[in-house]
Amino acid sequence: MSTKPIGVGIAGLGRSGWDIHAKSISKIPDLYKVVAVFDQEPARLKEAAEEFSCRTYTEYEEFLSDPEMELVIVATPSHLHAPHTISALKAGHHVLCEKPMAVATEEADRMIETAKVCGRVLTVFQNRRYDPDFQKVKEVIESGRIGKVLLIRIAQHFFQRRNDWQTLKEYGGGILNNWGAHLLDQAMLLLGEEDPEVLCQLAHTVSAGDAEDHAKITLKASRGLVVDLELSSCAAFSQDNWFVIGTCGGIRGSTGGLTIKWFAPNSLPAVQVDRRPPQERDYGKPEEIPWQTEVWHAADSQYPGWEQIYFDLHRTIREGAPLVITPESARRYIALIARCKQLCPV
């Protein structure tokens, strides 16, 4: 097993490539080293060269020929994720592709097949799988503490009139490829392996461009669980990111903290139907529920946070550990986004 830092090439030095990936891996120099970057903006290349003493490229194919590069982080615009990933895999590199994995299911399939044929690691930057609030919600649901879960509501509300490239269909823009790539991914993990029934509403509202910036998606599993997602750029009021209904309790809250409320099923007597006319014309008698409450704060969480993705990937590349975020798992939300756009074209 090599102890040499993984040589990294970053394709795209925008918000994600620079502010997330470059800055994050620079904090773990024992594991990763930026050896090359690719971008079309001279100022960005100059900044990277000064920061990392790395080689800079304006031609992607030349970038892929860099002799020290083992891992390519694809952080170019969404419509380039598939072609840039496939080229990097064919050039012999491992790839960490930004979300969304692709803008079409067929592209995702070609990426997966190319990785298999080339024997390279392909993973997707689904960093919000590591979010402490998501991990806590998943833990509580799987524990059975709140009983059988009937509804999981995930919401991301804000009012923002964006005018960048992510508002354009031709570049793979839209709120589904942006926020949906995170929240639909979380939803599919909570739903399980089956493909759910889908109902959706998509709309282009306040943003520039022509891509959807408002989405309402309802997913129903055969066992009765419904996941309801709301992603909106035109919401005057924000709401909880999480609202979960279970037969013995529930969860509500947002990224910073959650409240879990539940009771033990055996703490209540069995309820019996009373067929007689209500003596005082009431609608059932008040019942004292022995609620228990946990208030959880993300700041106090023991979950590792999204930076863990780099440590997990390093173990896969250097030690042969199983890949934590498989491209097959990311493909599921790509197929779901395609289904939504088919059902409700904008």
C-alpha positions as CSV (number, residue, x, y, z in Angstrom):
1,M,0.0,0.0,0.0
2,S,1.4,3.3,-1.0
3,T,1.7,6.1,1.6
4,K,2.3,8.8,-1.1
5,P,-0.5,11.5,-1.2
6,I,-2.9,11.0,-4.1
7,G,-2.1,13.3,-6.9
8,V,-5.2,15.3,-7.7
9,G,-6.2,17.2,-10.8
10,I,-9.2,19.6,-10.4
11,A,-11.2,20.3,-13.6
12,G,-13.1,23.5,-13.0
13,L,-12.1,26.2,-10.5
14,G,-15.5,27.7,-9.8
15,R,-17.6,27.6,-6.6
16,S,-17.3,23.9,-6.2
17,G,-13.8,23.2,-7.6
18,W,-12.2,26.0,-5.7
19,D,-14.3,26.8,-2.6
20,I,-15.1,23.2,-1.8
21,H,-12.6,20.7,-3.3
22,A,-9.4,22.7,-3.5
23,K,-9.7,24.3,-0.1
24,S,-10.8,21.0,1.6
25,I,-8.1,18.7,0.3
26,S,-5.4,21.3,1.0
27,K,-6.2,20.7,4.7
28,I,-5.2,17.1,4.4
29,P,-1.8,17.2,2.6
30,D,-0.8,13.7,3.9
31,L,-3.7,12.2,1.8
32,Y,-4.0,14.5,-1.2
33,K,-1.9,16.8,-3.3
34,V,-3.1,19.2,-6.0
35,V,-0.8,18.6,-8.9
36,A,-2.8,20.0,-11.8
37,V,-5.8,22.2,-12.6
38,F,-7.9,22.8,-15.7
39,D,-10.0,26.0,-16.3
40,Q,-10.6,28.5,-19.1
41,E,-10.0,31.6,-16.8
42,P,-6.4,32.8,-16.6
43,A,-7.0,34.5,-13.3
44,R,-8.2,31.3,-11.7
45,L,-5.2,29.3,-13.1
46,K,-2.8,31.9,-11.8
47,E,-4.4,31.8,-8.3
48,A,-4.2,28.0,-8.3
49,A,-0.5,28.0,-9.4
50,E,0.4,30.4,-6.6
51,E,-1.6,28.5,-4.0
52,F,-0.5,24.9,-4.9
53,S,2.6,25.3,-7.1
54,C,0.7,23.0,-9.5
55,R,0.6,22.8,-13.3
56,T,-2.2,24.6,-15.1
57,Y,-4.0,23.7,-18.3
58,T,-6.6,25.3,-20.6
59,E,-7.0,22.2,-22.8
60,Y,-8.8,19.3,-21.1
61,E,-7.0,16.5,-23.0
62,E,-3.6,17.9,-22.2
63,F,-4.7,18.2,-18.6
64,L,-5.5,14.5,-18.6
65,S,-2.0,13.7,-19.7
66,D,-0.4,15.1,-16.5
67,P,2.1,12.6,-15.3
68,E,1.4,12.9,-11.5
69,M,-2.3,12.9,-11.6
70,E,-4.2,9.9,-10.2
71,L,-7.5,11.3,-9.3
72,V,-9.6,13.8,-11.3
73,I,-12.2,15.9,-9.5
74,V,-14.7,16.9,-12.2
75,A,-16.2,20.2,-11.1
76,T,-17.0,21.7,-14.5
77,P,-20.6,22.7,-15.4
78,S,-23.2,19.9,-15.1
79,H,-23.6,19.2,-18.9
80,L,-19.9,18.4,-19.0
81,H,-19.8,16.0,-16.1
82,A,-20.4,12.9,-18.2
83,P,-18.0,13.6,-21.1
84,H,-15.2,14.9,-18.8
85,T,-15.6,11.9,-16.5
86,I,-15.6,9.4,-19.3
87,S,-12.5,10.9,-20.8
88,A,-10.7,11.0,-17.4
89,L,-11.5,7.3,-16.8
90,K,-10.3,6.3,-20.3
91,A,-7.1,8.2,-19.6
92,G,-6.5,5.9,-16.6
93,H,-7.6,8.2,-13.7
94,H,-9.9,7.6,-10.8
95,V,-12.8,10.2,-10.8
96,L,-14.7,12.1,-8.1
97,C,-17.5,13.7,-10.1
98,E,-19.5,16.6,-8.7
99,K,-23.2,16.4,-8.4
100,P,-25.3,15.9,-10.4
101,M,-23.6,12.8,-11.7
102,A,-25.0,13.5,-15.2
103,V,-27.9,15.2,-16.9
104,A,-29.4,12.1,-18.4
105,T,-29.7,8.5,-17.3
106,E,-28.0,7.2,-20.4
107,E,-24.9,9.4,-19.6
108,A,-24.8,7.9,-16.1
109,D,-24.9,4.4,-17.6
110,R,-22.0,5.1,-19.9
111,M,-20.0,6.5,-17.0
112,I,-20.6,3.4,-14.9
113,E,-19.7,1.1,-17.8
114,T,-16.6,3.0,-18.6
115,A,-15.3,2.8,-15.0
116,K,-15.9,-1.0,-15.0
117,V,-14.1,-1.5,-18.3
118,C,-11.2,0.7,-17.3
119,G,-10.9,-0.7,-13.8
120,R,-11.0,2.7,-12.2
121,V,-12.8,4.1,-9.2
122,L,-15.8,6.3,-10.0
123,T,-17.7,8.1,-7.2
124,V,-20.0,11.1,-7.0
125,F,-19.7,14.0,-4.6
126,Q,-23.0,13.3,-2.7
127,N,-21.6,15.2,0.3
128,R,-25.0,15.7,1.9
129,R,-25.2,12.0,2.7
130,Y,-22.8,12.9,5.4
131,D,-24.8,15.9,6.8
132,P,-25.3,15.4,10.5
133,D,-29.1,16.2,10.3
134,F,-29.6,13.6,7.6
135,Q,-27.6,11.0,9.6
136,K,-29.6,11.7,12.7
137,V,-33.0,11.5,10.9
138,K,-31.9,8.2,9.3
139,E,-30.6,6.8,12.7
140,V,-33.9,7.7,14.5
141,I,-36.1,6.2,11.7
142,E,-34.0,3.0,11.6
143,S,-34.1,2.6,15.3
144,G,-37.9,2.2,15.3
145,R,-38.2,4.8,18.1
146,I,-41.0,6.7,16.4
147,G,-42.8,3.6,15.1
148,K,-43.8,2.9,11.6
149,V,-42.9,6.0,9.5
150,L,-45.7,7.2,7.2
151,L,-44.4,10.5,5.9
152,I,-41.0,12.1,5.5
153,R,-41.2,15.7,4.4
154,I,-37.9,17.4,3.1
155,A,-38.0,21.0,2.2
156,Q,-35.6,23.6,0.9
157,H,-37.3,27.0,0.7
158,F,-35.8,30.4,-0.2
159,F,-36.4,33.4,-2.4
160,Q,-33.6,33.9,-4.9
161,R,-33.7,35.2,-8.4
162,R,-30.6,33.5,-9.7
163,N,-29.1,34.5,-13.1
164,D,-26.0,32.3,-13.4
165,W,-25.5,29.3,-15.7
166,Q,-27.4,27.0,-13.4
167,T,-30.6,28.7,-14.6
168,L,-30.1,27.4,-18.1
169,K,-31.3,24.0,-19.4
170,E,-28.4,23.8,-22.0
171,Y,-25.9,23.7,-19.2
172,G,-27.8,21.2,-17.1
173,G,-29.2,23.9,-14.8
174,G,-32.4,23.9,-12.7
175,I,-33.3,23.3,-9.1
176,L,-33.5,19.5,-9.6
177,N,-29.9,19.1,-10.8
178,N,-28.8,21.6,-8.1
179,W,-30.6,21.0,-4.8
180,G,-32.6,18.0,-6.1
181,A,-29.3,16.1,-6.6
182,H,-28.8,16.3,-2.8
183,L,-32.3,15.9,-1.5
184,L,-33.6,13.3,-3.9
185,D,-30.5,11.3,-3.2
186,Q,-31.3,11.5,0.6
187,A,-35.0,10.6,-0.2
188,M,-34.0,7.5,-2.2
189,L,-31.7,6.3,0.6
190,L,-34.6,6.7,3.1
191,L,-37.1,4.9,0.8
192,G,-35.0,1.9,0.2
193,E,-34.2,-0.1,-2.9
194,E,-37.5,-0.1,-4.7
195,D,-38.5,2.4,-7.4
196,P,-41.3,4.6,-6.0
197,E,-44.4,5.9,-7.6
198,V,-43.8,9.6,-8.6
199,L,-46.0,12.6,-8.7
200,C,-44.5,16.0,-9.4
201,Q,-45.0,19.7,-10.2
202,L,-42.2,21.7,-11.8
203,A,-42.2,25.4,-12.7
204,H,-40.0,28.2,-13.8
205,T,-40.8,31.2,-11.6
206,V,-38.5,34.0,-10.5
207,S,-35.1,33.1,-11.8
208,A,-33.5,34.0,-15.1
209,G,-32.9,31.4,-17.8
210,D,-35.4,28.7,-18.7
211,A,-34.8,25.8,-16.2
212,E,-37.2,24.9,-13.4
213,D,-36.6,26.7,-10.1
214,H,-39.6,25.3,-8.2
215,A,-40.3,21.6,-7.6
216,K,-42.8,19.6,-5.6
217,I,-42.2,15.9,-5.7
218,T,-44.1,13.1,-4.0
219,L,-42.6,9.6,-3.8
220,K,-44.6,6.6,-2.6
221,A,-43.2,3.2,-1.7
222,S,-45.2,0.0,-1.9
223,R,-45.1,-0.4,2.0
224,G,-47.0,2.9,2.3
225,L,-44.1,5.3,3.1
226,V,-44.4,8.7,1.4
227,V,-41.5,11.1,0.9
228,D,-42.6,14.6,0.1
229,L,-40.0,17.1,-1.3
230,E,-40.4,20.8,-1.8
231,L,-37.6,22.8,-3.5
232,S,-38.4,26.4,-4.2
233,S,-36.6,29.5,-5.2
234,C,-39.8,31.6,-4.8
235,A,-40.8,30.9,-1.3
236,A,-41.5,34.0,0.8
237,F,-41.5,31.9,4.0
238,S,-39.1,29.2,5.0
239,Q,-40.2,26.0,6.8
240,D,-38.5,23.2,8.6
241,N,-36.1,21.2,6.4
242,W,-37.4,18.0,8.1
243,F,-40.9,16.9,9.2
244,V,-41.4,13.2,9.9
245,I,-44.6,11.4,11.0
246,G,-44.4,8.0,12.7
247,T,-47.1,6.0,14.5
248,C,-45.2,6.5,17.8
249,G,-43.7,9.9,17.3
250,G,-42.0,12.3,14.9
251,I,-39.1,14.5,14.0
252,R,-39.0,18.2,13.1
253,G,-36.2,20.7,12.5
254,S,-33.5,21.8,10.2
255,T,-29.8,21.5,9.5
256,G,-28.8,23.1,12.8
257,G,-30.9,21.0,15.1
258,L,-33.8,18.6,15.4
259,T,-36.5,17.7,17.9
260,I,-37.5,14.1,18.3
261,K,-40.7,13.3,20.1
262,W,-41.9,9.7,20.8
263,F,-43.6,7.4,23.3
264,A,-43.2,3.7,24.1
265,P,-46.1,1.7,22.5
266,N,-46.5,-0.4,25.7
267,S,-46.9,2.7,27.8
268,L,-50.5,3.1,26.6
269,P,-53.5,0.8,27.1
270,A,-55.1,-0.6,24.0
271,V,-57.8,1.6,22.6
272,Q,-61.2,0.1,22.0
273,V,-64.0,1.3,19.7
274,D,-67.0,2.6,21.6
275,R,-70.1,2.3,19.4
276,R,-72.4,4.1,21.8
277,P,-73.5,7.7,21.1
278,P,-70.9,10.1,22.7
279,Q,-72.3,11.0,26.2
280,E,-71.3,14.6,25.9
281,R,-71.2,14.8,22.1
282,D,-67.4,14.9,22.1
283,Y,-64.9,13.6,19.6
284,G,-63.0,11.2,21.8
285,K,-61.7,11.8,25.3
286,P,-58.4,13.6,26.0
287,E,-55.6,11.1,26.6
288,E,-52.4,11.7,28.5
289,I,-49.6,10.6,26.2
290,P,-46.3,9.9,28.0
291,W,-44.2,11.8,25.5
292,Q,-40.4,11.7,25.6
293,T,-38.4,14.4,23.9
294,E,-34.8,14.7,22.6
295,V,-33.4,18.0,21.4
296,W,-30.4,17.4,19.1
297,H,-28.0,20.0,18.0
298,A,-25.8,19.6,15.0
299,A,-23.0,21.5,16.7
300,D,-22.7,18.8,19.3
301,S,-23.0,15.9,16.8
302,Q,-20.5,13.0,16.7
303,Y,-21.2,12.5,13.0
304,P,-18.0,13.2,11.0
305,G,-19.5,15.7,8.5
306,W,-19.2,15.9,4.8
307,E,-15.4,16.2,4.7
308,Q,-15.4,12.5,5.5
309,I,-16.0,11.8,1.9
310,Y,-12.3,12.5,1.1
311,F,-11.1,10.1,3.8
312,D,-13.4,7.3,2.6
313,L,-12.3,7.8,-1.0
314,H,-8.6,7.7,0.1
315,R,-9.2,4.4,1.8
316,T,-10.8,3.0,-1.4
317,I,-8.0,4.1,-3.7
318,R,-5.1,3.3,-1.4
319,E,-6.4,0.4,0.6
320,G,-9.0,-1.2,-1.6
321,A,-11.8,-0.5,0.9
322,P,-15.4,-0.7,-0.5
323,L,-16.6,2.4,-2.2
324,V,-18.9,4.3,0.1
325,I,-20.8,6.3,-2.6
326,T,-21.2,4.0,-5.6
327,P,-22.1,5.5,-9.0
328,E,-25.0,3.0,-9.2
329,S,-26.6,4.6,-6.1
330,A,-26.2,8.1,-7.6
331,R,-27.7,6.9,-10.8
332,R,-31.0,6.4,-9.0
333,Y,-31.7,10.1,-8.5
334,I,-30.6,10.8,-12.1
335,A,-33.3,8.4,-13.3
336,L,-35.8,10.0,-10.9
337,I,-35.0,13.5,-12.2
338,A,-35.5,12.3,-15.7
339,R,-38.8,10.8,-14.8
340,C,-40.0,14.1,-13.2
341,K,-39.0,16.1,-16.2
342,Q,-40.9,13.6,-18.4
343,L,-44.0,13.9,-16.2
344,C,-43.9,17.7,-16.0
345,P,-41.9,19.4,-18.7
346,V,-41.1,23.0,-18.2
